[in-house]
Amino acid sequence: MTAPSLIIAAHGTRDLRGLATMAALADQVAAAAPAAVRLAFADVASPTLADVLDAAPAADAIVVPAFLASGFHVRTDLPRQAAAAGPRRTLRIAGAIGPDPVLAAVQALRLREAGRAEADAVLMAAVGSSDPRARADVRRAGRLLSDALDVPVSTALCADGSKAIEAAVERLRSAGARRVAVSPYLLSEGLFHSRITDCGADVVADPIGDHPALARLIVHRMRAIAVPAAEARQCSGDRRQPFTRARRAIR
């Protein structure tokens, strides 16, 4: 039996750096996945998920949303695009890849690479959402980053035209922080990362990017949805020690 193809569904951006990051991530996943891998975008860029599905209408497929929270695109837009592509033998859509301890471990690495000092106050900046479940995911991601760094982490949501990140940086300074380090809860460069970079913090880390641990996480999500539930639980048997798994993943 032919293995189902894997479609990585990302948000999309007009920033060429962000597109290059997602293409590099897809290449890493393709090197590790036991399946053909395609990259699709939910918005802004192409090909769309419907485009990719229409290109192989008879093939089985697994979609892994490369989203860090379960908001509109994951819960509504991607399923709608999949339905618009028409019937096929089997199509399964996984949940968002975040929050996850592996992502938090990579965020901690990016902060270290950017020059964060141990005494710096840490702010995690994420894209805003009207979906309370997505906002809950962001809060959980902040707690995971706090666990990874073993320091308190504040969170703030960046929306179109909003100064929320700048305001959060100023609140930390008013509370006594001499320096502020910002961890963008983003996969790649783009509009929101550019805005976060200008927030007035002393350190702004790079996005999570195409780290090999992220590629392995996507393959893990593919395998978890592709196998029976009992086998999936066996494959992820180290979930009781998430940061042990995460530290191994980023080496």
KEVORO-73774 format. One record per residue (C-alpha): z, y, x; residue in one letter. Coordinates in nm, 2 decimals. Last residue first. Layout:
<sites>
@z = Z; y = Y; x = X; res = A
...
</sites>
This chain:
<sites>
@z = 2.00; y = 1.85; x = 2.07; res = R
@z = 1.98; y = 2.01; x = 1.72; res = I
@z = 2.02; y = 1.69; x = 1.52; res = A
@z = 2.32; y = 1.56; x = 1.71; res = R
@z = 2.51; y = 1.88; x = 1.63; res = R
@z = 2.41; y = 1.84; x = 1.26; res = A
@z = 2.52; y = 1.48; x = 1.23; res = R
@z = 2.86; y = 1.56; x = 1.38; res = T
@z = 2.86; y = 1.86; x = 1.16; res = F
@z = 2.80; y = 1.66; x = 0.84; res = P
@z = 3.07; y = 1.39; x = 0.91; res = Q
@z = 3.10; y = 1.23; x = 0.57; res = R
@z = 2.72; y = 1.23; x = 0.53; res = R
@z = 2.69; y = 0.96; x = 0.81; res = D
@z = 2.55; y = 0.70; x = 0.57; res = G
@z = 2.23; y = 0.89; x = 0.50; res = S
@z = 1.99; y = 0.59; x = 0.53; res = C
@z = 2.24; y = 0.37; x = 0.34; res = Q
@z = 2.25; y = 0.62; x = 0.05; res = R
@z = 1.87; y = 0.62; x = 0.05; res = A
@z = 1.86; y = 0.24; x = 0.04; res = E
@z = 2.08; y = 0.24; x = -0.28; res = A
@z = 1.87; y = 0.52; x = -0.44; res = A
@z = 1.54; y = 0.34; x = -0.39; res = P
@z = 1.31; y = 0.49; x = -0.12; res = V
@z = 1.07; y = 0.78; x = -0.13; res = A
@z = 1.32; y = 1.05; x = -0.23; res = I
@z = 1.54; y = 0.98; x = 0.07; res = A
@z = 1.24; y = 0.93; x = 0.30; res = R
@z = 1.10; y = 1.27; x = 0.22; res = M
@z = 1.44; y = 1.44; x = 0.26; res = R
@z = 1.48; y = 1.28; x = 0.60; res = H
@z = 1.13; y = 1.39; x = 0.71; res = V
@z = 1.23; y = 1.75; x = 0.61; res = I
@z = 1.55; y = 1.72; x = 0.80; res = L
@z = 1.36; y = 1.59; x = 1.11; res = R
@z = 1.13; y = 1.90; x = 1.10; res = A
@z = 1.43; y = 2.12; x = 1.07; res = L
@z = 1.60; y = 1.96; x = 1.37; res = A
@z = 1.28; y = 2.02; x = 1.57; res = P
@z = 1.33; y = 2.40; x = 1.53; res = H
@z = 1.03; y = 2.56; x = 1.36; res = D
@z = 1.21; y = 2.88; x = 1.26; res = G
@z = 1.57; y = 2.93; x = 1.16; res = I
@z = 1.50; y = 3.31; x = 1.16; res = P
@z = 1.58; y = 3.50; x = 1.48; res = D
@z = 1.92; y = 3.66; x = 1.52; res = A
@z = 2.02; y = 4.02; x = 1.46; res = V
@z = 2.28; y = 4.16; x = 1.70; res = V
@z = 2.44; y = 4.50; x = 1.71; res = D
@z = 2.37; y = 4.55; x = 1.34; res = A
@z = 2.19; y = 4.86; x = 1.20; res = G
@z = 2.00; y = 4.69; x = 0.92; res = C
@z = 1.66; y = 4.73; x = 1.08; res = D
@z = 1.62; y = 4.36; x = 1.17; res = T
@z = 1.71; y = 4.27; x = 0.81; res = I
@z = 1.41; y = 4.47; x = 0.68; res = R
@z = 1.17; y = 4.29; x = 0.93; res = S
@z = 1.33; y = 3.96; x = 0.83; res = H
@z = 1.26; y = 4.04; x = 0.46; res = F
@z = 0.89; y = 4.12; x = 0.51; res = L
@z = 0.81; y = 3.82; x = 0.73; res = G
@z = 0.93; y = 3.60; x = 1.01; res = E
@z = 1.03; y = 3.24; x = 0.93; res = S
@z = 1.29; y = 3.01; x = 0.77; res = L
@z = 1.54; y = 3.27; x = 0.65; res = L
@z = 1.91; y = 3.28; x = 0.62; res = Y
@z = 1.91; y = 3.57; x = 0.87; res = P
@z = 2.22; y = 3.56; x = 1.09; res = S
@z = 2.36; y = 3.91; x = 1.16; res = V
@z = 2.60; y = 4.00; x = 1.44; res = A
@z = 2.83; y = 4.29; x = 1.40; res = V
@z = 3.02; y = 4.47; x = 1.68; res = R
@z = 3.35; y = 4.67; x = 1.68; res = R
@z = 3.46; y = 4.52; x = 1.35; res = A
@z = 3.75; y = 4.72; x = 1.21; res = G
@z = 3.71; y = 4.70; x = 0.83; res = A
@z = 3.49; y = 5.00; x = 0.83; res = S
@z = 3.26; y = 4.82; x = 1.07; res = R
@z = 3.24; y = 4.52; x = 0.83; res = L
@z = 3.18; y = 4.75; x = 0.54; res = R
@z = 2.90; y = 4.92; x = 0.74; res = E
@z = 2.72; y = 4.59; x = 0.80; res = V
@z = 2.75; y = 4.51; x = 0.43; res = A
@z = 2.60; y = 4.84; x = 0.34; res = A
@z = 2.30; y = 4.79; x = 0.58; res = E
@z = 2.25; y = 4.44; x = 0.42; res = I
@z = 2.27; y = 4.57; x = 0.07; res = A
@z = 2.02; y = 4.86; x = 0.12; res = K
@z = 1.79; y = 4.73; x = -0.14; res = S
@z = 1.42; y = 4.82; x = -0.18; res = G
@z = 1.32; y = 4.47; x = -0.26; res = D
@z = 1.62; y = 4.24; x = -0.24; res = A
@z = 1.85; y = 4.14; x = 0.05; res = C
@z = 2.16; y = 3.95; x = -0.04; res = L
@z = 2.48; y = 3.97; x = 0.16; res = A
@z = 2.72; y = 3.71; x = 0.31; res = T
@z = 3.03; y = 3.74; x = 0.52; res = S
@z = 3.12; y = 3.47; x = 0.77; res = V
@z = 3.47; y = 3.39; x = 0.90; res = P
@z = 3.49; y = 3.21; x = 1.23; res = V
@z = 3.46; y = 2.84; x = 1.33; res = D
@z = 3.09; y = 2.88; x = 1.41; res = L
@z = 2.96; y = 2.57; x = 1.23; res = A
@z = 3.23; y = 2.60; x = 0.96; res = D
@z = 3.14; y = 2.96; x = 0.90; res = S
@z = 2.77; y = 2.87; x = 0.89; res = L
@z = 2.86; y = 2.60; x = 0.63; res = L
@z = 3.06; y = 2.86; x = 0.42; res = R
@z = 2.76; y = 3.10; x = 0.43; res = G
@z = 2.53; y = 2.82; x = 0.32; res = A
@z = 2.76; y = 2.75; x = 0.03; res = R
@z = 2.74; y = 3.12; x = -0.07; res = R
@z = 2.37; y = 3.10; x = -0.05; res = V
@z = 2.36; y = 2.79; x = -0.27; res = D
@z = 2.57; y = 2.97; x = -0.53; res = A
@z = 2.32; y = 3.26; x = -0.53; res = R
@z = 2.05; y = 3.00; x = -0.59; res = A
@z = 2.24; y = 2.85; x = -0.88; res = R
@z = 2.30; y = 3.20; x = -1.02; res = P
@z = 1.93; y = 3.26; x = -1.05; res = D
@z = 1.84; y = 3.63; x = -1.02; res = S
@z = 1.78; y = 3.58; x = -0.65; res = S
@z = 1.83; y = 3.79; x = -0.33; res = G
@z = 1.70; y = 3.69; x = 0.01; res = V
@z = 1.97; y = 3.60; x = 0.26; res = A
@z = 2.18; y = 3.79; x = 0.52; res = A
@z = 2.47; y = 3.61; x = 0.69; res = M
@z = 2.71; y = 3.85; x = 0.84; res = L
@z = 2.92; y = 3.77; x = 1.15; res = V
@z = 3.19; y = 3.99; x = 1.30; res = A
@z = 3.15; y = 3.98; x = 1.68; res = D
@z = 3.45; y = 3.86; x = 1.88; res = A
@z = 3.28; y = 3.54; x = 2.02; res = E
@z = 2.98; y = 3.75; x = 2.13; res = A
@z = 2.63; y = 3.70; x = 1.97; res = R
@z = 2.36; y = 3.73; x = 2.23; res = G
@z = 2.04; y = 3.64; x = 2.04; res = A
@z = 2.04; y = 3.29; x = 2.17; res = E
@z = 2.39; y = 3.24; x = 2.05; res = R
@z = 2.30; y = 3.36; x = 1.70; res = L
@z = 1.99; y = 3.13; x = 1.70; res = R
@z = 2.21; y = 2.83; x = 1.79; res = L
@z = 2.46; y = 2.91; x = 1.51; res = A
@z = 2.16; y = 2.93; x = 1.27; res = Q
@z = 2.04; y = 2.59; x = 1.40; res = V
@z = 2.39; y = 2.44; x = 1.32; res = A
@z = 2.38; y = 2.60; x = 0.97; res = A
@z = 2.04; y = 2.45; x = 0.90; res = L
@z = 2.17; y = 2.10; x = 1.00; res = V
@z = 2.48; y = 2.16; x = 0.79; res = P
@z = 2.26; y = 2.19; x = 0.48; res = D
@z = 2.19; y = 2.45; x = 0.22; res = P
@z = 1.91; y = 2.41; x = 0.20; res = G
@z = 1.62; y = 2.17; x = 0.20; res = I
@z = 1.53; y = 2.25; x = -0.17; res = A
@z = 1.52; y = 1.95; x = -0.39; res = G
@z = 1.25; y = 1.68; x = -0.37; res = A
@z = 0.93; y = 1.67; x = -0.59; res = I
@z = 0.78; y = 1.33; x = -0.67; res = R
@z = 0.42; y = 1.27; x = -0.77; res = L
@z = 0.29; y = 0.93; x = -0.85; res = T
@z = -0.05; y = 0.81; x = -0.98; res = R
@z = -0.19; y = 1.15; x = -1.06; res = R
@z = -0.21; y = 1.37; x = -1.36; res = P
@z = -0.33; y = 1.73; x = -1.35; res = G
@z = -0.30; y = 2.01; x = -1.09; res = A
@z = -0.13; y = 2.24; x = -1.35; res = A
@z = 0.17; y = 2.01; x = -1.36; res = A
@z = 0.22; y = 2.05; x = -0.99; res = A
@z = 0.19; y = 2.43; x = -1.02; res = Q
@z = 0.46; y = 2.42; x = -1.29; res = R
@z = 0.69; y = 2.20; x = -1.09; res = P
@z = 0.65; y = 2.44; x = -0.80; res = L
@z = 0.72; y = 2.75; x = -1.00; res = D
@z = 1.02; y = 2.64; x = -1.21; res = T
@z = 1.31; y = 2.49; x = -1.02; res = R
@z = 1.20; y = 2.54; x = -0.66; res = V
@z = 1.02; y = 2.87; x = -0.70; res = H
@z = 1.28; y = 3.02; x = -0.93; res = F
@z = 1.58; y = 2.94; x = -0.72; res = G
@z = 1.72; y = 2.63; x = -0.54; res = S
@z = 1.81; y = 2.77; x = -0.20; res = A
@z = 1.68; y = 2.74; x = 0.16; res = L
@z = 1.32; y = 2.66; x = 0.06; res = F
@z = 1.09; y = 2.43; x = 0.24; res = A
@z = 1.02; y = 2.24; x = -0.09; res = P
@z = 0.95; y = 1.88; x = -0.01; res = V
@z = 0.66; y = 1.75; x = -0.22; res = V
@z = 0.59; y = 1.37; x = -0.22; res = I
@z = 0.24; y = 1.26; x = -0.30; res = A
@z = 0.04; y = 0.96; x = -0.44; res = D
@z = -0.33; y = 1.01; x = -0.41; res = A
@z = -0.58; y = 1.01; x = -0.69; res = A
@z = -0.62; y = 1.39; x = -0.71; res = P
@z = -0.67; y = 1.45; x = -0.34; res = A
@z = -0.80; y = 1.81; x = -0.30; res = A
@z = -0.64; y = 1.90; x = -0.64; res = D
@z = -0.30; y = 1.84; x = -0.50; res = L
@z = -0.35; y = 2.08; x = -0.21; res = V
@z = -0.49; y = 2.35; x = -0.43; res = D
@z = -0.21; y = 2.31; x = -0.69; res = A
@z = 0.04; y = 2.35; x = -0.41; res = L
@z = -0.13; y = 2.67; x = -0.31; res = T
@z = -0.35; y = 2.70; x = 0.00; res = P
@z = -0.29; y = 2.98; x = 0.05; res = S
@z = -0.05; y = 3.27; x = 0.10; res = A
@z = 0.13; y = 3.51; x = -0.13; res = V
@z = 0.32; y = 3.25; x = -0.33; res = D
@z = 0.42; y = 2.88; x = -0.35; res = A
@z = 0.25; y = 2.78; x = -0.03; res = F
@z = 0.11; y = 2.45; x = 0.08; res = A
@z = 0.13; y = 2.26; x = 0.41; res = L
@z = -0.01; y = 1.90; x = 0.43; res = R
@z = 0.13; y = 1.59; x = 0.60; res = V
@z = -0.02; y = 1.24; x = 0.61; res = A
@z = 0.25; y = 0.99; x = 0.62; res = A
@z = 0.51; y = 0.81; x = 0.83; res = P
@z = 0.66; y = 1.15; x = 0.93; res = A
@z = 0.75; y = 1.24; x = 1.29; res = A
@z = 0.43; y = 1.40; x = 1.44; res = A
@z = 0.34; y = 1.54; x = 1.10; res = A
@z = 0.68; y = 1.71; x = 1.07; res = V
@z = 0.62; y = 1.88; x = 1.41; res = Q
@z = 0.28; y = 1.99; x = 1.30; res = D
@z = 0.42; y = 2.12; x = 0.97; res = A
@z = 0.68; y = 2.32; x = 1.16; res = L
@z = 0.41; y = 2.48; x = 1.38; res = A
@z = 0.21; y = 2.58; x = 1.07; res = A
@z = 0.53; y = 2.73; x = 0.92; res = M
@z = 0.59; y = 2.93; x = 1.24; res = T
@z = 0.22; y = 3.04; x = 1.25; res = A
@z = 0.24; y = 3.17; x = 0.89; res = L
@z = 0.56; y = 3.36; x = 0.97; res = G
@z = 0.40; y = 3.52; x = 1.28; res = R
@z = 0.09; y = 3.61; x = 1.07; res = L
@z = 0.30; y = 3.81; x = 0.83; res = D
@z = 0.14; y = 3.79; x = 0.48; res = R
@z = 0.40; y = 3.54; x = 0.37; res = T
@z = 0.43; y = 3.21; x = 0.19; res = G
@z = 0.72; y = 3.04; x = 0.01; res = H
@z = 0.69; y = 2.69; x = 0.16; res = A
@z = 0.58; y = 2.36; x = 0.01; res = A
@z = 0.56; y = 2.08; x = 0.26; res = I
@z = 0.34; y = 1.82; x = 0.11; res = I
@z = 0.39; y = 1.46; x = 0.23; res = L
@z = 0.13; y = 1.20; x = 0.15; res = S
@z = 0.23; y = 0.88; x = -0.02; res = P
@z = 0.21; y = 0.57; x = 0.20; res = A
@z = -0.09; y = 0.35; x = 0.13; res = T
@z = 0.00; y = 0.00; x = 0.00; res = M
</sites>
